[in-house]
């Protein structure tokens, strides 16, 4: 009976202690958030640290502090918190993803790619992790590894235009133009008005010497972006290169349809501008590099 009474007393005291700790943690967090709202970084961090000392295994709390540091530009310090959070919960895909974003900020793209792969392992349907893994491997010039990852990714996330686009860029880097063409065509089928998807499709057709098809694609781009001067310059240079290859470019094209544009897209007759010869087109092609998503 005495043992039972002691056990009940111990459990009651433990519960009371835990409740007090929780209350204290919440109070520290409330004060930290107030300082954060006033952009008082040092004070906010001090109260975050106090909360972590009371709950050193709370990976959500540690992860929150890592995000706080990242968003205020303390990338390396943020990574130490992300590492701690990942050790406590190695299956949390968001922790690995944010680690990857942080490593990319430090231009450590290979480490970033590995973090994104960990995020994919934790959640194979995590689209942003697939996208950033492919991009990070390309950024660190690990093209073959990037291609292998992208090949698997498009099987899992088959309807993401951006993923097909980034896969196509990797294949183009290896001069695998026929395979790249397939990926750019997929990207355009999902987003038929995206000018950079169309641009890569047109230039890949150019590399494959499918000049008439390339013209169809560029006509579509001009139709969608008639006042984009940078785009017009790029297309002029590309069309000039085609003219050098085949001898002439028709002044207009009527009722044309490309095998590589979605069936719902018709190209209409437009007058092509005067073209000046150009030796290269690659240097004039803008690079599609979307802003990294916000940390959550």
Secondary structure, DSSP 4 states (H G I P E B T S, - for coil): -HHHHHHHHHHHHHHHHHHHHHHHHHHHHHHHHHHHHTT-HHHHHHHHHHHHHH-TT-HHHHHHHHHHHHHTT-HHHHHHHHHHHHHH-TT-HHHHHHHHHHHHHTT-HHHHHHHHHHHHHH-TT-HHHHHHHHHHHHHTT-HHHHHHHHHHHHHHSTT-HHHHHHHHHHHHHTT-HHHHHHHHHHHHHH-TT-HHHHHHHHHHHHHTT-HHHHHHHHHHHHHH-TT-HHHHHHHHHHHHHHHHHHS---S---S---TTS-TT------PPPP----S-SGGGPPP--PPPPPP-
